[in-house]
Amino acid sequence: MSIDFQILAVAFASKGIGQYFRSHFLDKTFQGLYQVNGFDLALLIPYFVVLILLASYGVHRYVLVYLYYKNKKKHTTEPEIRFAELPRVTVQLPIFNEQFVVERLLDHICRLQYPWDKLDIQVLDDSTDETQAVARGLVEHHAAKGVPITYHHRTNREGFKAGALAEGLKSAKGEFVAIFDADFTPPEDFLMRTIHHFTHPKVGMVQTRWTHINRHYSFLTEVEAILLDGHFVLEHSGRARSDVFFNFNGTAGVWRRQAIEEAGGWEHDTLTEDTDLSYRAQLKGWKFVYLQDVECPAELPVEMTAFKTQQARWAKGLIQTGKKILPRVLKSDQPFHVKLEAWYHLTANLSYPLMIVLSVLLMPAMIIRFYQGWFQMLYIDLPLFLASTFSISSFYLVSQRELFPRRWPRAVLYLPFLMSLGIGLTITNTRAVLEALAGKQTAFARTPKYRVESRKDRVRATKYRKRLGWVPWLELAIGTYFALTVYYAISNENYITVPFLLLFVVGYWYTGLMSLLQGRFAGLALSTESHTKPFPVGV
């Protein structure tokens, strides 16, 4: 049933490539040994449909890389003109149970280089724990030093983050609004490097690039950093330079208040209120600016459960936004390429349930395809797999090359694990996507952060840790299923499929085991002692 590679080499050398293919693909000697039946078609048709759909999303990644390089000269750096007199800016800091990072956040915000008479800072606190006392005390301390900062606390948390931002706007004094999540540490010149882009009257939002405080903390954070780099380097830049829609990322950006209001304001019927507002504003004609060279550091999740929570929220929110916004985009008078890019952007997470279907069909499809002819898998199935999987590795490798021209080859070591981790998120994110498609509303699940900045930091802070119930066990079970497919492939000498199948095994087993073991051992825990500092005088 399998091909002996030594015989293959001899055949190529003695007969030549053309003769070999004629003898093996046009020869009718073995015709009729395999007969197509209804059961096989019932498996193979959805198998190939799923593969083709996944391949189309993979090809789209290549398109984004092409757009990035094609429009590289449109890289935005400096504004065309500057304000003769600086406008008033409101800085909004939405927080919820951020006991460990709120002090660091306020320290950086209060060092922003901007005239204090043109600035007001709002701490929008929906916390239900000790963060209230910590944040209120810090605000009082900075206000006593003359910083224009105020504390706002809600007790109902209606609308979650979107509700807090909308409530803050009611008392905001600024013509422009800068927003930072609790784990961000903006540089001192952040406002001075972003505000002047609003001299163009149609610019409604300016987004900056996230960087990572704790990139080198662990293998997981290294991979998370590469994932986000791909988004901020290739996706955002490719879209911004091609004049198609892209989104505000919820933090590290500045809005024109008029753009927020004309778009209908903050709405909380999706979990990605930032993307929702972004599309509504751009449909109103507002232009967005992306500044790849302006960096805003933030903290990456250090726990698998926190990372899964973050990714599931984003996956569900984008599908919710797609259901809400895509009909408006498709009915609008926007050019076709804008509509097409919006479709791929907002539906990308449909690939997760497609991966589930592929996972179920892969073993039986492999058996059927094996008996149809091993070489068919090589020239039909393999290209589709390459389009959907290798596009991921090349996409992120290009982003690392753009950011780190001298040390980007180091990222190659992480690429197999990156692809495995993406596969391992399939169960969690599929659940989130299906909830979005079914219209099931859930609370805004924050991503817990612990002020873990280097490998020496250890925090024992289980109160913010979330557990994922039955999901890790299902991940382990699916990983075991793929381990059996690896065994089957090896036993039938179908070696070329083994590397792809191993990605599934490693991905499901890693995410499942890490979710179960997180916090069970001292080496995986975090310690608050290393960051429990005495409050400043007067707090």
Secondary structure, DSSP 8 states (H G I E B T S, - for coil): ----HHHHHHHHHHH-HHHHHHHHHS--TTTTSS---HHHHHHHHHHHHHHHHHHHHHHHHHHHHHHHHHTGGG---S-SS--SS---EEEEEEESS-TTTHHHHHHHHTT--S-GGGEEEEEEE---STHHHHHHHHHHHHHHTT--EEEEE-SS-TTHHHHHHHHHHTT---SEEEE--TTB---TTHHHHHGGGGGSTTEEEEEEEEEETTTTS-HHHHHHHHHHHHIIIIIHHHHHHTT------SSSEEEEHHHHHHTT----SSS-HHHHHHHHHHHTT-EEEEEEEEEEEE----SHHHHHHHHHHHHHHHHHHHHHHHHHHHHSS--HHHHHHHHHHHHGGGHHHHHHHHHHHHHHHHHHHHHH-HHHIIIIIHHHHHHHHHHHHHHHHHHHHHH-TTTGGGGGGGHHHHHHHHHHTHHHHHHHHHHHHHT--------------STT--B--GGG----TTHHHHHHHHHHHHHHHHHHHHHTT-GGGHHHHHHHHHHHHHHHHHHHHTTTSGGG-B-GGGG-----TT-
